[in-house]
Amino acid sequence: MVIDVEQEKKEIIGRYRKLLRKAKPVLKEGDARRIKKAFSMAVEAHKDMRRKSGEPYIFHPLAVAQICVEEIGLGTTSIIAALLHDVVEDTDIELTDIERMFGKKVAQIIDGLTKVSGVFEFGTSQQAENFRKMLFTLADDVRVILIKLADRLHNMRTLDSMPRNKQLKISSETIYLYAPLAHRLGLNAIKSELEDLYLRFTDRPVYESIAQNIDDTRASRNKFIKSFMQPIKEELDRYKIKYEIKGRPKSIYSIWNKMRKQNIPFEEVYDLFAIRIIIDVPVENEKAVCWQVYSVVTDFYTPNPDRLRDWISTPKANGYESLHTTVMAKNGQWVEVQIRTQRMDEIAEKGYAAHWKYKETASAHESNLEKWLVKVRDSLAQNDHSALDFVNDFRGNLFSEEVFVFTPRGELKTLPYGATALDFAFEIHSQVGSKCIGAKVNNKLVPINYILKNGDQIEILTSQKQKPHEDWLRFAITSKAKSRIKDVLKEDKKKVAEDGKEIVLRKLKQMKVDPTQVVMEQLREFFNLPSHFDLFYRIGKGIIPASDVKRFKDFKPKSPLKNKPNVRVADAQAIEQEITKIKGRYEDILLIGEDMDIVDYKLAKCCTPIPGDDVFGFVTVSEGIKIHRTTCPNAAELLANHGNRVVKAKWTSQHEVAFLTGLKIKGTDRVGLINDVSKIISEELKVNMSSMSFYTDSGIFEGEIMLYVHDTRHLEQLVNKLEKVEGVVKVSRFDSKVVE
Ligand code: MN
C-alpha cells in the first residue's frame, strides 16, 4: 500500500477543524488553545501508529472527541481527555506529563479511562464487579464513562477491520454492558446504534435482510403516514401550532427482537414505526400544547386506552419526556403516535448534554452539564446492592431471555435463559460436553444440571471416562447440546445392536438355523419386541441373555396374516379392494374393532392410538397393518414418503376393549404423592396400569405411566382427575420414543 503522507496530513487537519467547528458554541476563552495543545500532543504520540484498518491512529481519538461533542454534548475537558485517551496506555507519555500540561481534572479522567480499558482484559470471574468498580470508584468523574461510551461507539463503527473472534467478543460486551448503560444514561441514539451494530456483526444476514425490508417498504410507509397525518395537519394549522412530523421506523435491532420474541416474520411486526409529532413551543406551554395535539389526534382516530403513556407529567428515570398514544388508523392498523416538543425530542435522542449545548451560552452549558453529570452519577449510584444485581438491574429486562456467562478466560458467552452447565460445556465444544462430569461456577463445584445465572464464570470439569447418558437430555436445553447427546447415544446404541446381531447370528449358526428374513422376524416375535433393532440392542446390552436365543428352537410362530383370508400385503389399494370385496359394499375404510376378521392390524407402539383419536392405517412389510395417530411423530414421514401404503381407518364405537396409552405426570414432590396418583388410577377410575415409573430430582418429580383406557374421553376424565391431585402440575399424553 502506498501512503500519501501529505494527503493524510491534510485529512488529519481537516478532521481536527471539523471537531473545533462543532465544539465552538461551548468554547470559553482559552479553550481552543488547550484543545490544540492536546491535539498536537496526541498527533505526536501516535505518529507511528496505525489502526487495524491501516489508517493513521490519530483518526480514532479525533473521532471519539467528535462523538463526545456532537453526540453526547460534552465540553472542553472531555474533548481534551478524548484526544488523549489512549496515549498513556499506548505511548511513552505518562500521567504526570498530562497533569502538568492540562491539569488534575484531565489527568484523573484519563487515568480512569486507562483503568477502565482493563475491565474486560483481565479475564477473571469479576466482570460484573469490575464493571461496577468502573462505574463507582474509577469513575469519580462520570465523564470517564461517557468518553468510554464514545470510544466504544467508534470502535463498533470501525469493527469491520477486526478479526472475527474480536468482532464477536467486542460486540457481546457491547450488547451486554455498553448498550444498556447508554440507555440508562438516556443516550438513546447511541444505544440504538450500538444495538444495531451488535446485530450487524453477530448476524449479518439477518441484519441485512431487515435493513433491506425497511428500505423496500419505505415508499408505502411514507404514503401511509402522509394520508394518516392529513386531517391532523389541517387541524394543527388551524390552531397555528408549529410542528414537524417524523415517521422513522424502529431500529433494526428492536425489530429483530420483536421478530424473535414473537416468532413472526418482518411483515407481521405491526408497530414497525411510530409517528412523531414534534412541536415548537415555549417551555412554559409545553404540557398544555402536547395535550392539545393529543386531543386533535384522538378526534380523528380512536385511541387504545391501555396504551396511553404520559412521560411529560412524570419523566422516565433517564430523563425521557414524551406523550405516547396508540390509535386505530382507517385501515384497521394500530399506530403509535409520539407527541413531544423539540426540547424533549433532543433529550430523548441525545440525552441532556447535547440539548443544552445548542440552547445556551458556553458558561450556562458548563453549569448545566455539571448538574447533569451529578444526576447521572446519582442515578448510577442508586443501586447499593450486589454488583450482579446492579448490572442486572440496569440492564433491565431487555435481555431476560438470555443469560450472559463467562469462560475461565473471561470470554463472554450468551445462552438461552435456563441453560445449564451442560449446555455451556457443549457450547464450548462437543468433546468438552461429552466428557463433562461437572463444573466449577465462580469456583464452587456444581452438578452438570446447574442452571446458569447472569455473570457466572464457569469452568467445565471433564473426564476421559465420561460419556453422555440418556438423562442428560433432561439437563440440556440448547438444541446444540441435545442433538449432540442424541447423536452419541444413537451411535452407542448402534454399536451395541451390532454386537447383539453378531451374537444372534452366532447362536443361530450353532443351532444350524439359517438367518433368513423370516427367521429373524419370528425371532423378533418370539421375544415380543417392536423391531429387530430392539432385539439386537437388548441382546447386545445383555438385557436378554444370549443363551435365551436357544429357546427359540421350540417356538411355534403364528405368523401374521397367515390365517387370514387371501389378503396379501402389497399396497393400500389392494387392501382397500379386499375390504370392499368382502364387505360387499362401497366401503374402503378400515373399521377398527370390526374388520379384525378381514385384515390383521395392530396399534402402533410409537403413538399408542386409542378410540377417538384421528388415525390412519399403514401397511408394513411384515407385520400387517399398523394403526397410527395422525399426530404420531412418525406420521409425516410415513404419509409423505409411502402414500401408497396408507389405508383410511376409523374407530367403531366400542367400550369393552381397553387400549394402552402413556401419560406423563409432572409436579412437585411430596410424601404420599405417588400413592395418591396410583390410587386414582386403579381404584377410582378402575384403570389397569401396565407400567409406572417415577423419578424425583431436587423436589421435582416426573412420572410415566402406561395404562389401559377405553377412548379419548375416558383418558380426558383421567387426566382431569390426576391434575387435581395436590402437587401435580401437568399431566400429558406422551408418544414413546420407539420408532417402528
Ligand atoms: Mn480508544
Residues whose N, C-alpha, C, O or C-beta is under 5 A from the ligand:
A	BS01	MN	D86 D151
